[in-house]
Structures are given as C-alpha cells and as structure tokens.
C-alpha cells in the first residue's frame, strides 16, 4: 500500500540555476550533490522542501509547457516574498486560472526547463467544502 510520496524528480539542464530556484523561492535545503559522480542516470542534487525530498537530475529540458504541475503549499503571507523571488530569478509567472472565493490563492510559474510549479495557499478540505456549495455558493 502507498504510504505517501517518496520524492519528486525534475530533469533540468543546469543544476546550479535550478538550485537557486529551489533554495530562494521554495526555501529548500540542499542535502546532497553527486558532483561529478553518477549513481543514477546523470549528475544530481537532492533537497528537502517542506519535508519532501526533491531531486534534480541533469538532462534535456521539456520540449513544451503544459498544465501538468506540482503545487507547493505556502501561507498567504508568503505570497509577496515568493512572487518577488520568482521575479528576481527572471522566471515566467503564468496568469492564475479563475478561482472561486474560498479556494485559496496561487502563483503559477515555469522553471528554466518548462516545468510548471504552483505555490498554493489552500487546502484540499477547504476546496472540497467550497465546491460542495456549488457554483453560486
């Protein structure tokens, strides 16, 4: 039986550039760097972000952008700091999709390799409660 998410891996062209994103925007902490060794398919770095293991491995970026994404939970008070950090790194912020009241707030942005990331203030329970009220609720 599945007990949760073990880790999330992103293939990235530049490990150091993506390290800045993970540390400066997501508040991650680097816990491992393979340097020039290759234990898996390429050089890699590991981070802990909010208790989750994030791995980045060197490789070719995604060919195109899609809505497939990973969402990281943040507090509403962190929205301005995160938006500023994303801007400092020159990353593209995607316009958020329309939301209904009570669904939370999000910042969607693409990393350097076309991965879509979301910083989200809501919870599953809050969203389900809001959706239970219907469109007009």
Helices and strands as residue ranges (DSSP letters): E 7-12, H 15-24, E 29-33, E 44-49, E 52-58, E 69-73, G 76-78, H 79-88, E 92-94, E 106-110, E 116-120, H 124-132
